[in-house]
Amino acid sequence: GKDGGSGELVWKQNGDNYDFTVHAPVTGKTWKLSGDDSHATLEGVDPQPDTGRNPDRLLKDRLGWDVPLAQLSDWVRGLRAKGSAPNTTYDAQNLPAVIEQDGWKVEYRDWFTDRNPPLPKKVFATRGNSRVRVSIEDWSINE
């Protein structure tokens, strides 16, 4: 709808520490969300950074986006998120096809099957009118 859009996302995760940088080519705006499990900072929306304990709440309050970041960090890797018990269905290669958890339906539309283990390429999550679609160009994992 009117709140939709697309952009380029660079997501860096190191344990509980995360750093999301989003660039929206249509508006030319860039914002950054960073933090860990106890705080979050959103930069680029207001002149001064916005801070809070909950990154999901910051995105909802400042951008109107309903994005389950804590769960998404697991789902985008093809994993069930912590919390409520999920309902998972698998495809013919025994990879997750759909995970239903916490009111969200997460569909795996494509995988990088040349990786060991395979990693998702396209992840679509929906809950009510909220939709999050992630199309991954590349994975870089430091071990």
C-alpha positions in Angstrom: 0.0 0.0 0.0 1.0 3.6 0.5 3.5 2.5 3.2 5.3 0.1 1.0 8.7 0.5 -0.6 11.9 -1.2 -1.5 15.5 -0.6 -0.9 18.9 -2.0 -0.4 19.7 -3.5 3.0 23.1 -4.3 4.5 22.7 -6.4 7.6 25.6 -7.2 9.9 25.1 -9.5 12.9 27.7 -10.4 15.5 26.0 -12.3 18.3 23.4 -10.0 19.8 25.0 -6.9 18.1 23.3 -5.8 14.8 23.7 -3.1 12.3 21.1 -2.6 9.6 21.7 0.1 7.0 18.8 0.7 4.5 19.0 2.9 1.4 15.8 3.7 -0.4 16.7 4.6 -4.0 13.3 6.2 -4.7 13.7 8.8 -1.9 17.5 8.8 -1.8 17.3 8.4 2.0 19.5 6.2 4.1 18.8 5.2 7.7 20.6 3.0 10.1 19.4 0.8 13.0 22.0 -0.6 15.4 22.2 -2.0 18.8 22.0 -5.3 20.8 19.5 -7.1 22.9 19.2 -4.3 25.4 19.1 -1.1 23.3 18.6 0.2 19.8 19.5 3.4 17.9 17.8 4.6 14.8 19.6 7.2 12.8 18.6 9.1 9.6 14.9 9.5 10.3 15.1 12.6 12.5 17.9 15.1 12.9 18.9 13.5 16.2 19.2 9.7 16.6 16.2 7.9 18.2 17.0 5.4 20.9 15.0 2.8 22.8 15.2 -0.7 24.2 13.1 -2.4 21.5 14.1 -2.0 17.8 10.7 -3.3 16.6 9.0 -0.5 18.5 11.4 2.1 17.1 10.6 1.0 13.6 6.9 1.0 14.3 6.8 4.4 16.0 9.2 6.2 13.7 8.5 4.6 10.3 5.2 2.8 10.8 6.8 -0.5 9.8 5.7 -3.8 11.5 9.0 -5.8 11.3 9.8 -8.6 13.8 13.5 -8.0 13.8 14.3 -10.5 16.6 12.5 -13.3 14.8 13.6 -12.2 11.3 17.2 -12.7 12.2 16.4 -16.4 12.7 13.9 -16.7 9.9 16.2 -15.2 7.3 18.7 -17.9 8.1 16.0 -20.6 7.7 15.7 -21.2 11.4 12.7 -21.2 13.8 12.8 -18.2 16.1 12.9 -18.4 19.9 9.6 -18.1 21.6 6.4 -19.9 20.7 6.4 -23.3 19.0 6.4 -23.0 15.2 4.5 -25.0 12.7 7.0 -25.9 9.9 6.5 -27.6 6.6 9.4 -28.7 4.4 10.1 -28.9 0.7 11.3 -31.9 -1.4 14.9 -31.2 -0.4 13.9 -31.2 3.3 14.5 -27.4 3.6 11.9 -25.2 5.3 9.2 -24.2 2.9 6.9 -22.4 5.5 7.4 -21.5 9.1 4.3 -20.2 11.0 5.2 -18.6 14.2 4.0 -15.8 16.5 1.2 -15.0 14.0 3.6 -14.7 11.1 3.7 -16.9 8.0 7.3 -17.1 6.7 7.7 -18.5 3.2 11.0 -19.6 1.7 10.7 -19.0 -2.1 14.3 -19.9 -3.1 17.5 -21.2 -1.5 21.3 -21.0 -2.2 21.6 -24.8 -2.4 25.2 -24.6 -3.4 26.2 -23.6 0.1 26.7 -26.0 3.0 24.4 -25.6 4.8 22.0 -24.2 2.3 20.9 -20.6 3.1 17.7 -18.8 2.0 17.7 -16.6 -1.0 14.1 -15.3 -0.9 12.1 -15.0 2.4 8.6 -13.6 2.5 6.9 -13.0 5.8 3.3 -11.9 6.3 1.0 -11.2 9.2 -2.3 -9.5 8.6 -1.6 -6.5 6.4 2.1 -6.5 7.2 4.5 -7.9 4.7 8.3 -8.2 4.8 10.1 -9.5 1.7 13.8 -10.2 1.7 15.7 -11.1 -1.5 19.3 -11.9 -0.6 22.0 -11.3 -3.2 24.9 -12.8 -1.2 25.8 -14.2 2.2 29.1 -13.4 3.9 29.7 -15.5 7.0 32.8 -15.1 9.1 33.6 -18.2 11.2 
